């Protein structure tokens, strides 16, 4: 028989454990609309994918020699999202980059991959920015990958929404009213703090909404304001709780450059022109499958210690701008520059490099489908995309 004191201690410990379990479930429920799937939710998600005709067609395209039933059998063997990433995403991306690039690497010297971070990167590709980071973290010996912020504008079909939530993505809600947007931003921020502080996972988020079409990568202060809505304490304390790491992504060649140039002309010539969901799908497909040359990721130091150096009396309106500028500087300093960047910026280059880049521009211009293509304007936009990383790198140094 347990003594009364031991019984009380046992009961008190049980009560604490039960209360903690209930609180965790309440937190999960608060984030149900945006969070990735939990392990117990995966079987139902697999069922929905299996019955979706569009998903079957995509699988047939990706795995033409493998029966659909065999793919689903392997998928159902993945009991966590990390299992799914390692079984499907990792080998697919390794094979893809072996064909679509001449090399993929990441410098992690400035971070400890055993810790958890919020990676804030420039936005080069809709799908691959975070996907390749996950591959590179696994290669670097990290125990986990990242939870991925993805805009709901990219979820063009129910099967895509299921698939990204299986793949550790959380949803950034857009196109809301002002009041609803404020509530959604707060919930998003609180979820990111929850992932870092309680789930003990990493987070990836782009430095801005949408890609910088001209490759002039700048962090939107509004992203930082959203991130500071969650957590506790001052703005600096809240951001420190996320352990932000600026991440530079460098492409030798951007496979979507001709699509971005086309978009520039359409915005110039067609009043009110906006991309369609089909345009987003085409950008995703081109970005994934297109040739990239070398691709390099570089992790700058976590900004926690730098945040401690900021004056305490810095006005909040200036604070976010100062932090955004520091993240930009870190991203720009750690670009890897290629001949394409040097030639575009008019920097020192060889005749062979200039000829090769000229041929590349001609090739990409030939892919642009426009009735009244302004070739001079389109070429200028393409050159600018490759020149801006060089200019920003030199300025940051």
LUMZA-525257 format. One record per residue (C-alpha): x, y, z; residue in three letters. Coordinates in steps of 0.25 Angstrom, whole numbers, padded with zeros to 4 digits, always signed. Example, Ala and Ser with C-alpha at 12.3 -4.5 7.8 and 13.67 -1.06 7.14 Angstrom:
# LUMZA-525257
+0049-0018+0031ALA +0055-0004+0029SER 
END
This chain:
# LUMZA-525257
+0000+0000+0000UNK +0005+0014-0003UNK +0006+0024+0008UNK -0003+0036+0008UNK +0008+0045+0004UNK +0012+0036-0007UNK -0002+0035-0012UNK -0004+0050-0012UNK +0009+0052-0020UNK +0005+0041-0030UNK -0009+0048-0031UNK -0002+0062-0033UNK +0007+0057-0043UNK -0004+0050-0051UNK -0012+0063-0050UNK +0000+0071-0056UNK +0002+0061-0067UNK -0013+0060-0071UNK -0014+0076-0070UNK -0001+0077-0079UNK -0007+0067-0089UNK -0021+0074-0089UNK -0013+0088-0092UNK -0005+0082-0103UNK -0018+0076-0110UNK -0025+0090-0108UNK -0013+0097-0115UNK -0013+0087-0126UNK -0028+0089-0128UNK -0026+0104-0129UNK -0016+0102-0141UNK -0025+0091-0147UNK -0028+0099-0160UNK -0014+0102-0163UNK -0004+0092-0157UNK +0002+0080-0164UNK -0005+0066-0161UNK -0002+0059-0148UNK +0002+0044-0150UNK -0012+0039-0146UNK -0017+0047-0157UNK -0009+0042-0168UNK -0017+0029-0172UNK -0029+0037-0175UNK -0021+0047-0183UNK -0015+0035-0191UNK -0029+0030-0193UNK -0033+0043-0200UNK -0021+0043-0208UNK -0023+0029-0213UNK -0037+0033-0218UNK -0033+0045-0225UNK -0032+0044-0240UNK -0023+0056-0242UNK -0014+0051-0231UNK -0014+0037-0238UNK -0010+0044-0251UNK +0002+0052-0245UNK +0007+0039-0238UNK +0006+0032-0252UNK +0015+0043-0258UNK +0025+0043-0247UNK +0026+0028-0246UNK +0022+0022-0259UNK +0029+0009-0257UNK +0022+0007-0243UNK +0008+0002-0241UNK +0000+0012-0233UNK -0004+0002-0223UNK +0011+0000-0220UNK +0013+0014-0218UNK +0001+0015-0208UNK +0006+0003-0201UNK +0019+0010-0198UNK +0012+0023-0195UNK +0004+0016-0184UNK +0016+0010-0178UNK +0020+0025-0174UNK +0015+0027-0160UNK +0020+0041-0159UNK +0022+0053-0168UNK +0037+0052-0167UNK +0036+0037-0171UNK +0029+0042-0183UNK +0039+0052-0187UNK +0050+0042-0185UNK +0043+0031-0193UNK +0038+0040-0205UNK +0043+0055-0205UNK +0057+0052-0202UNK +0060+0042-0213UNK +0052+0049-0223UNK +0059+0062-0220UNK +0073+0055-0221UNK +0070+0049-0234UNK +0063+0062-0239UNK +0075+0071-0236UNK +0085+0060-0242UNK +0078+0063-0255UNK +0074+0078-0254UNK +0086+0084-0247UNK +0101+0082-0247UNK +0102+0083-0232UNK +0095+0085-0219UNK +0101+0089-0206UNK +0099+0097-0193UNK +0109+0103-0183UNK +0104+0101-0169UNK +0117+0106-0162UNK +0110+0117-0155UNK +0099+0109-0148UNK +0097+0096-0140UNK +0088+0086-0147UNK +0085+0080-0134UNK +0077+0093-0130UNK +0064+0098-0136UNK +0063+0110-0144UNK +0054+0119-0153UNK +0060+0120-0166UNK +0057+0133-0173UNK +0061+0132-0188UNK +0061+0139-0201UNK +0050+0133-0210UNK +0055+0127-0222UNK +0046+0116-0225UNK +0031+0113-0221UNK +0033+0099-0217UNK +0048+0096-0216UNK +0053+0107-0207UNK +0048+0099-0195UNK +0049+0085-0201UNK +0064+0086-0204UNK +0066+0092-0190UNK +0060+0079-0184UNK +0069+0070-0193UNK +0082+0078-0189UNK +0078+0078-0174UNK +0077+0063-0175UNK +0090+0062-0182UNK +0096+0071-0171UNK +0092+0061-0160UNK +0080+0068-0155UNK +0070+0060-0147UNK +0058+0067-0154UNK +0055+0076-0166UNK +0046+0088-0165UNK +0031+0092-0165UNK +0028+0100-0177UNK +0020+0113-0178UNK +0012+0112-0191UNK +0002+0122-0197UNK -0012+0116-0198UNK -0012+0123-0212UNK -0004+0111-0217UNK -0013+0100-0212UNK -0021+0099-0226UNK -0027+0086-0223UNK -0031+0078-0210UNK -0021+0067-0213UNK -0010+0078-0213UNK -0014+0083-0199UNK -0014+0069-0194UNK +0000+0066-0200UNK +0006+0079-0194UNK +0001+0076-0180UNK +0006+0062-0181UNK +0019+0069-0185UNK +0020+0077-0172UNK +0014+0090-0178UNK +0006+0100-0170UNK -0004+0109-0177UNK -0002+0124-0179UNK -0016+0130-0181UNK -0017+0141-0191UNK -0028+0149-0198UNK -0035+0152-0185UNK -0042+0164-0179UNK -0034+0173-0170UNK -0040+0168-0157UNK -0039+0153-0162UNK -0025+0156-0167UNK -0020+0161-0153UNK -0026+0149-0146UNK -0020+0140-0157UNK -0006+0146-0155UNK -0007+0145-0140UNK -0010+0130-0141UNK +0001+0128-0151UNK +0011+0135-0142UNK +0006+0127-0130UNK +0008+0114-0138UNK +0022+0117-0142UNK +0026+0120-0127UNK +0019+0107-0124UNK +0027+0099-0134UNK +0040+0104-0129UNK +0037+0105-0114UNK +0028+0092-0112UNK +0029+0083-0124UNK +0044+0086-0125UNK +0044+0086-0140UNK +0050+0096-0150UNK +0042+0106-0158UNK +0044+0111-0172UNK +0038+0124-0177UNK +0041+0133-0189UNK +0046+0147-0186UNK +0034+0153-0194UNK +0021+0149-0200UNK +0023+0144-0214UNK +0036+0143-0221UNK +0045+0155-0224UNK +0043+0155-0239UNK +0055+0163-0242UNK +0064+0156-0231UNK +0065+0169-0223UNK +0063+0161-0210UNK +0057+0170-0199UNK +0051+0165-0186UNK +0037+0171-0183UNK +0036+0177-0169UNK +0022+0172-0169UNK +0027+0158-0169UNK +0035+0161-0156UNK +0023+0169-0150UNK +0015+0156-0152UNK +0026+0147-0145UNK +0026+0157-0133UNK +0011+0155-0131UNK +0013+0142-0124UNK +0022+0139-0112UNK +0024+0147-0099UNK +0032+0159-0095UNK +0037+0171-0104UNK +0038+0170-0119UNK +0053+0166-0118UNK +0050+0156-0108UNK +0039+0150-0117UNK +0047+0149-0129UNK +0059+0143-0121UNK +0049+0132-0117UNK +0049+0128-0132UNK +0064+0127-0134UNK +0064+0134-0147UNK +0075+0129-0157UNK +0076+0137-0170UNK +0078+0127-0182UNK +0083+0131-0195UNK +0079+0123-0207UNK +0087+0125-0220UNK +0084+0119-0234UNK +0093+0119-0245UNK +0081+0119-0255UNK +0067+0122-0251UNK +0058+0113-0259UNK +0046+0122-0257UNK +0053+0135-0262UNK +0046+0135-0276UNK +0033+0134-0269UNK +0036+0145-0259UNK +0040+0154-0271UNK +0027+0151-0278UNK +0020+0155-0265UNK +0027+0168-0265UNK +0022+0171-0279UNK +0008+0167-0276UNK +0007+0176-0264UNK +0013+0187-0272UNK +0003+0186-0284UNK -0009+0180-0278UNK -0017+0188-0268UNK -0021+0180-0256UNK -0014+0167-0261UNK -0012+0157-0250UNK -0007+0143-0250UNK -0016+0131-0250UNK -0016+0118-0243UNK -0011+0112-0256UNK +0001+0122-0256UNK +0005+0117-0242UNK +0004+0103-0246UNK +0013+0106-0259UNK +0023+0113-0250UNK +0023+0101-0240UNK +0025+0091-0251UNK +0036+0100-0258UNK +0043+0103-0245UNK +0044+0088-0241UNK +0047+0082-0255UNK +0056+0093-0261UNK +0071+0094-0262UNK +0077+0101-0251UNK +0092+0100-0252UNK +0099+0101-0238UNK +0090+0103-0226UNK +0096+0108-0213UNK +0090+0110-0199UNK +0097+0118-0188UNK +0093+0119-0174UNK +0097+0132-0167UNK +0098+0133-0152UNK +0086+0133-0144UNK +0082+0147-0141UNK +0079+0145-0126UNK +0092+0151-0121UNK +0091+0163-0131UNK +0077+0166-0126UNK +0083+0168-0112UNK +0092+0179-0118UNK +0080+0188-0122UNK +0077+0200-0114UNK +0065+0198-0104UNK +0059+0212-0108UNK +0059+0209-0123UNK +0044+0213-0127UNK +0036+0201-0132UNK +0034+0207-0145UNK +0048+0207-0148UNK +0052+0194-0141UNK +0045+0185-0151UNK +0052+0193-0163UNK +0066+0191-0156UNK +0064+0176-0154UNK +0059+0174-0168UNK +0072+0182-0173UNK +0081+0173-0165UNK +0074+0160-0170UNK +0076+0166-0184UNK +0090+0169-0182UNK +0093+0155-0177UNK +0086+0149-0189UNK +0093+0158-0199UNK +0107+0155-0193UNK +0106+0140-0194UNK +0101+0139-0208UNK +0109+0130-0217UNK +0112+0138-0230UNK +0113+0132-0243UNK +0118+0136-0257UNK +0104+0139-0261UNK +0103+0150-0249UNK +0116+0156-0253UNK +0113+0157-0268UNK +0099+0163-0265UNK +0105+0173-0255UNK +0116+0177-0265UNK +0127+0173-0256UNK +0140+0166-0260UNK +0137+0154-0268UNK +0143+0146-0280UNK +0139+0147-0294UNK +0135+0132-0293UNK +0126+0135-0281UNK +0120+0147-0288UNK +0117+0139-0301UNK +0111+0127-0292UNK +0102+0137-0285UNK +0097+0144-0298UNK +0094+0130-0304UNK +0086+0127-0291UNK +0078+0140-0292UNK +0074+0137-0306UNK +0070+0123-0302UNK +0061+0128-0291UNK +0055+0139-0300UNK +0051+0129-0310UNK +0042+0122-0299UNK +0034+0134-0297UNK +0020+0134-0303UNK +0014+0147-0305UNK +0007+0153-0317UNK +0014+0167-0316UNK +0027+0162-0309UNK +0036+0175-0306UNK +0049+0167-0308UNK +0058+0179-0303UNK +0049+0181-0291UNK +0049+0166-0288UNK +0064+0165-0290UNK +0066+0176-0280UNK +0057+0169-0269UNK +0065+0156-0271UNK +0079+0163-0269UNK +0074+0171-0257UNK +0070+0157-0250UNK +0084+0153-0251UNK +0091+0166-0248UNK +0083+0169-0235UNK +0089+0158-0227UNK +0103+0163-0231UNK +0100+0178-0228UNK +0094+0174-0214UNK +0106+0165-0211UNK +0116+0176-0214UNK +0108+0186-0206UNK +0106+0177-0194UNK +0121+0175-0194UNK 
END
